[in-house]
């Protein structure tokens, strides 16, 4: 998880996770402020206490999140 979070902070990360309903999702996302800044409106609540990470989905152009235990692979 820490490796993925570092990749999200430093640029665009490519990863696969299992969605809540069991679907496998391949994602390209970032938390890098220079990429996602114009889509951010406030600080929000930290998702760490829910064992999830929010990321900006490059393909969908929206914020998404994943549960840590759902990660299948990080490229």
N, C-alpha and C positions, 0 to 999 in steps of 0.2 A: 504494500500500500504506500509506504513512504517513497519508494522508487517511482511509482506512478504519480504521486503528488508532486514530486520534484520535476518530473517531465512536464506535467501540466503547467507548473509555474514558469518553467524556462522556455516554453514554446508550445507546439502542437503535439499532443500525445495520441498514439494509435493504440486502442485497447478493445478487448471483447469482454462483455459481461452478460449475465442472465437477468433479464427483466423480472419484475415481481410476478408476472403471469406465466413465467417459464420461457419466454421468447429469448433467443440468443440475439444480442445486439452488438454490432461492430461500430465503434465510435472513433471519431477524430475530434478531440476537444482541447481546451486550454483554460487556464485560470490567469494567464499572463495579462496584466493590466493594459499593456499597450495594444493588445489585440481585442480584448473584450470591454474596454473602458466605455465605449459609447453605448453599450448594452447594459451597463450597471447603473442602478439608481438607488444608492444607499448601501449600507453595510450588511444589513440583514442579521440574522441569528446564525451563529456558528453551527454547522451541521455535524461537527465532530462528536458532540454528545449523543447523536443518533447513529453513529458509526456509518455515516454517509459522507460523500464528497460532492459538492456542486461543481459543475464545469460548464463552460460555454461550448456548445456543440457547433463546430465549424460548418458542418453540412446543413443543419437545420436552422442555424442563425438564432438559436434560443438557448436559454439556460436549462440544463438537465441535471440529474444527480444519479448516483449509483450507490448501492450498499456495498461495503467493503467485502463482505463474504461472497458477493456475486461475481467478483472478478475471475475471469477464466484465463486470460492471457494479456500480457503487455508486450508490445513490440518495441 
